[in-house]
Amino acid sequence: MSAVSRAAVEDFLFHEADLLDAWRLEEWAALFTDDARYLVPATDRPDDSPASSLYLIYDDHGRLVERARRLLKRAAHAEFPHSRTRHTVTNVRLLENGGDTARVSCNFVVYRSKREVMDIYPGRSEYELLVSDAAGFRIRLKKSVLDLEALRPHGKLSIIL
């Protein structure tokens, strides 16, 4: 596989954001490889490894698929009815590019509106993308690091970043 362009990676990340904002979470989960991980470290220790620190989210492929399905159910009280979200993705950078993988970083801001309250989640994401001619991009790793000192006043993270 030849090197990919930043524009192609941006288009993929914009597509991911659109899926999340439209609550097409099962389609979002299908973007991940079978050995994928979706990680959100704690706000007070964002650079620690999962082996030595508590993570807000540490999902393997099975758990992220189940997270997507669960959030779509009426029983997910924190997100039913669904929040209105707007994911913005900026400053996309290709850190490694070539072969069958690309390492990517970007900044994000997710706006969440629910019950007349607006929560803002700024941060950065690191991706490891599997690249193939046939399937395009697949996510092997997504690590979203929040630029918040604490989850207050939000209190929880019930959406996907």
QUIVENPE-V55285 format. One record per residue. N is the residue number from 1. SS is DSSP state (@ for helix, = for strand, . for the rest). Layout:
# QUIVENPE-V55285
[[N/SS] [N/SS]]
This chain:
# QUIVENPE-V55285
[[1/.] [2/.] [3/.] [4/.] [5/.] [6/@] [7/@] [8/@] [9/@] [10/@] [11/@] [12/@] [13/@] [14/@] [15/@] [16/@] [17/@] [18/@] [19/@] [20/@] [21/@] [22/.] [23/.] [24/.] [25/@] [26/@] [27/@] [28/@] [29/@] [30/.] [31/.] [32/=] [33/=] [34/=] [35/=] [36/=] [37/=] [38/=] [39/=] [40/=] [41/=] [42/.] [43/.] [44/.] [45/.] [46/.] [47/.] [48/.] [49/.] [50/.] [51/.] [52/.] [53/.] [54/.] [55/=] [56/=] [57/=] [58/=] [59/=] [60/=] [61/@] [62/@] [63/@] [64/@] [65/@] [66/@] [67/@] [68/@] [69/@] [70/@] [71/@] [72/.] [73/.] [74/.] [75/.] [76/.] [77/@] [78/@] [79/@] [80/.] [81/.] [82/.] [83/.] [84/=] [85/=] [86/=] [87/=] [88/=] [89/=] [90/=] [91/=] [92/=] [93/=] [94/=] [95/=] [96/=] [97/=] [98/=] [99/.] [100/.] [101/=] [102/=] [103/=] [104/=] [105/=] [106/=] [107/=] [108/=] [109/=] [110/=] [111/=] [112/=] [113/=] [114/=] [115/.] [116/.] [117/=] [118/=] [119/=] [120/=] [121/=] [122/=] [123/=] [124/=] [125/=] [126/=] [127/=] [128/=] [129/=] [130/=] [131/=] [132/=] [133/.] [134/.] [135/.] [136/=] [137/=] [138/=] [139/=] [140/=] [141/=] [142/=] [143/=] [144/=] [145/=] [146/=] [147/.] [148/.] [149/.] [150/.] [151/.] [152/.] [153/.] [154/.] [155/.] [156/.] [157/.] [158/.] [159/.] [160/.] [161/.]]
